[in-house]
Each structure stands twice: as structure tokens, then as C-alpha cells.
């Protein structure tokens, strides 16, 4: 039994490294052939899940990781604007001085390198950051796709578009209710 307790404790430690349950089970000594099933069983164990949750909460507290901090970082990437970093044209890219960049600007940069054609700036994925923010805000959850699209439209267009969509839906309902079929 001590061996099983030891492997469970090791599974918890390994799981906290990368939150990959299957790999954590393998690293904890479970068979790679059954690691997927073992990891599901281990995560379903109330005591193991409670310990994992406790340790994650403890780490978040220690690192002062809050939902606000995470969302702030996502927003820094999502709303980065390329023109804050330099100017470009037919002759190439000229970067602005790093002293000109704000902490928000710097957070959006994934990599800066030199190429034979000049400097190269790579940003973290804006699309991914926007997707994460949209999920957090519930833009995808239980919503009509037209509502999601209209939420992205300029306010002066959203109203007329919504009215036009309403007319199309009403016409469809009238056509279906009227029963002018064969």
C-alpha cells in the first residue's frame, strides 16, 4: 500500500509540472500502456483531486496569480498594435527605441532577431489571445452566431444589421408556418 501511496503522491507532483495527466502517470511509474486510463482514474479520485486543487491554489497564491492578472496579460497581447514598435515601408523596417515601448508593448513581443534583411519582430499570437478573451467573456457560449458577429460590428451598423436579420427570421417563420409546400 505504501508503494501505491508513493506513486499517487508522485503522480500529483508530476501532474502539477505540466497538467498532463497521462505523462504524469508515466513519470510516476505507471505503465505507458495503461497511463491514460490510470490518469483518468487518479484524477477522478476525490482525495487526489482535492490535493491537486489545494496545491494549485497554494501556488497561485504564492505567485500572486489571479484571474485579473492572467486576463491583463491576454489583453496586452490581444490589443497590441504593430505601429507602436516601428515603421515600415519599401526600404524595410525601422524599429523605434526600446525606451519608447511601454510594458504592455514589450509583453506582446515573442522574439526579436536580426536577419540579413534587417530586424525581425515576432509577436505572441493575437488571434489566440483574442480567442481566450472571447471565451472568458462568454462570446461563444450559448449565443446565436449572429449575436457574436453583431457584437463585433461598429455600433452604428449593429442596429440596422440586427433589424435586417430579424426580418429574415420573420420571413422564414412565416414561410414555414404558411405551408406553401407541395
C-alpha positions as CSV (number, residue, x, y, z in Angstrom):
1,X,0.0,0.0,0.0
2,X,2.9,2.4,0.7
3,X,4.1,1.9,-2.8
4,X,0.7,2.9,-4.2
5,X,0.6,5.9,-1.9
6,X,4.1,6.9,-3.0
7,X,3.1,6.6,-6.7
8,X,-0.1,8.6,-6.1
9,X,1.9,11.3,-4.4
10,X,4.4,11.3,-7.2
11,X,1.6,11.5,-9.8
12,X,0.3,14.6,-8.0
13,X,3.8,16.2,-8.1
14,X,4.3,15.3,-11.8
15,X,0.8,16.4,-12.8
16,X,1.5,19.9,-11.3
17,X,4.5,20.3,-13.6
18,X,2.5,20.4,-16.9
19,X,-1.1,19.4,-16.1
20,X,-0.7,16.5,-18.5
21,X,-2.2,13.6,-16.6
22,X,-1.1,10.8,-19.0
23,X,2.5,11.9,-18.9
24,X,2.4,12.5,-15.1
25,X,1.2,8.9,-14.7
26,X,4.1,7.6,-16.8
27,X,6.6,9.7,-14.9
28,X,5.1,8.5,-11.6
29,X,5.8,4.9,-12.6
30,X,2.5,3.7,-14.1
31,X,2.7,1.6,-17.3
32,X,2.7,3.7,-20.5
33,X,0.2,1.2,-22.0
34,X,-2.4,2.0,-19.3
35,X,-1.3,5.5,-18.3
36,X,-4.3,7.2,-20.0
37,X,-6.8,5.0,-18.0
38,X,-4.7,5.2,-14.8
39,X,-4.5,9.0,-15.1
40,X,-8.3,9.3,-15.6
41,X,-8.9,7.1,-12.5
42,X,-6.4,9.1,-10.5
43,X,-7.9,12.4,-11.4
44,X,-11.4,11.1,-10.5
45,X,-10.2,10.1,-7.0
46,X,-11.7,12.7,-4.6
47,X,-8.7,12.8,-2.3
48,X,-6.2,13.2,-5.2
49,X,-8.3,15.9,-6.9
50,X,-8.6,17.8,-3.6
51,X,-4.9,17.7,-3.1
52,X,-4.2,18.8,-6.6
53,X,-6.7,21.7,-6.2
54,X,-5.2,22.7,-2.9
55,X,-1.7,22.7,-4.3
56,X,-2.7,24.7,-7.4
57,X,-4.5,27.3,-5.2
58,X,-1.5,27.4,-2.9
59,X,0.9,28.0,-5.9
60,X,-1.4,30.7,-7.4
61,X,-1.4,32.5,-4.0
62,X,2.3,32.2,-3.7
63,X,2.9,33.6,-7.2
64,X,0.0,36.1,-6.8
65,X,-1.6,34.7,-9.9
66,X,-5.2,35.9,-10.2
67,X,-7.7,35.8,-13.0
68,X,-7.3,39.5,-13.4
69,X,-3.5,39.2,-13.8
70,X,-4.0,36.4,-16.4
71,X,-6.6,38.4,-18.3
72,X,-4.4,41.5,-18.2
73,X,-1.6,39.6,-19.9
74,X,-4.1,38.2,-22.5
75,X,-5.3,41.8,-23.2
76,X,-1.7,43.1,-23.6
77,X,-1.2,40.6,-26.4
78,X,-4.7,40.9,-27.9
79,X,-4.6,44.6,-28.2
80,X,-1.0,45.2,-29.3
81,X,-0.6,47.5,-32.2
82,X,2.2,46.9,-34.6
83,X,2.7,50.6,-35.3
84,X,3.9,51.1,-31.7
85,X,7.1,49.2,-32.5
86,X,8.4,50.8,-35.6
87,X,7.7,52.0,-39.1
88,X,8.0,50.1,-42.3
89,X,7.9,50.8,-46.0
90,X,9.6,50.0,-49.3
91,X,13.1,50.2,-47.7
92,X,12.2,47.8,-44.8
93,X,11.5,48.0,-41.1
94,X,12.9,50.6,-38.7
95,X,12.3,49.8,-35.1
96,X,11.7,52.5,-32.5
97,X,13.9,52.8,-29.5
98,X,13.0,50.3,-26.8
99,X,12.8,53.2,-24.4
100,X,9.7,54.3,-26.3
101,X,7.9,51.0,-25.6
102,X,5.5,50.6,-22.7
103,X,5.4,47.5,-20.5
104,X,2.3,46.5,-22.4
105,X,4.1,46.8,-25.7
106,X,7.0,44.7,-24.5
107,X,4.7,41.9,-23.2
108,X,3.3,41.4,-26.7
109,X,6.7,40.6,-28.2
110,X,7.6,36.9,-28.5
111,X,11.0,37.3,-30.2
112,X,13.3,40.0,-31.7
113,X,16.1,38.8,-34.1
114,X,18.3,40.1,-36.8
115,X,18.1,38.7,-40.3
116,X,20.1,39.5,-43.4
117,X,17.2,41.8,-44.4
118,X,17.2,43.7,-41.1
119,X,15.4,43.3,-37.8
120,X,12.5,40.9,-37.3
121,X,9.9,41.2,-34.6
122,X,7.6,38.3,-33.8
123,X,4.6,38.8,-31.6
124,X,2.7,36.3,-29.4
125,X,-0.5,35.1,-31.2
126,X,-3.0,37.9,-31.3
127,X,-5.7,35.6,-32.6
128,X,-5.1,33.1,-29.7
129,X,-5.2,35.9,-27.2
130,X,-8.5,37.3,-28.6
131,X,-10.0,33.8,-28.7
132,X,-9.1,33.3,-25.0
133,X,-10.6,36.7,-24.1
134,X,-13.7,36.0,-26.1
135,X,-14.1,32.6,-24.3
136,X,-13.7,34.3,-20.9
137,X,-16.3,37.0,-21.8
138,X,-18.7,34.3,-22.9
139,X,-18.9,35.4,-26.5
140,X,-19.1,31.8,-27.8
141,X,-21.2,30.4,-25.0
142,X,-24.9,29.7,-25.8
143,X,-25.2,32.5,-28.2
144,X,-26.6,32.8,-31.6
145,X,-23.6,33.2,-34.0
146,X,-25.2,36.4,-35.4
147,X,-25.1,37.9,-31.9
148,X,-21.4,37.2,-31.7
149,X,-20.9,38.8,-35.1
150,X,-23.0,41.8,-34.2
151,X,-21.1,42.3,-31.0
152,X,-18.0,42.9,-33.2
153,X,-19.7,45.3,-35.6
154,X,-19.5,49.1,-35.1
155,X,-22.4,50.4,-33.1
156,X,-23.9,52.3,-35.9
157,X,-24.1,49.1,-38.0
158,X,-25.2,46.7,-35.3
159,X,-28.8,48.1,-35.0
160,X,-29.6,48.0,-38.7
161,X,-28.0,44.6,-39.1
162,X,-30.0,43.2,-36.2
163,X,-33.2,44.6,-37.7
164,X,-32.4,43.1,-41.1
165,X,-31.6,39.7,-39.5
166,X,-34.9,39.9,-37.6
167,X,-36.8,40.5,-40.8
168,X,-35.1,37.5,-42.5
169,X,-36.0,35.2,-39.5
170,X,-39.6,36.5,-39.5
171,X,-39.9,35.8,-43.2
172,X,-38.6,32.3,-42.7
173,X,-41.1,31.6,-39.9
174,X,-43.9,32.9,-42.0
175,X,-42.9,30.8,-44.9
176,X,-42.6,27.7,-42.7
177,X,-46.0,28.4,-41.0
178,X,-47.7,29.2,-44.2
179,X,-47.0,25.8,-45.6
180,X,-46.8,26.6,-49.3
181,X,-45.1,23.2,-49.9
182,X,-46.0,20.6,-52.5
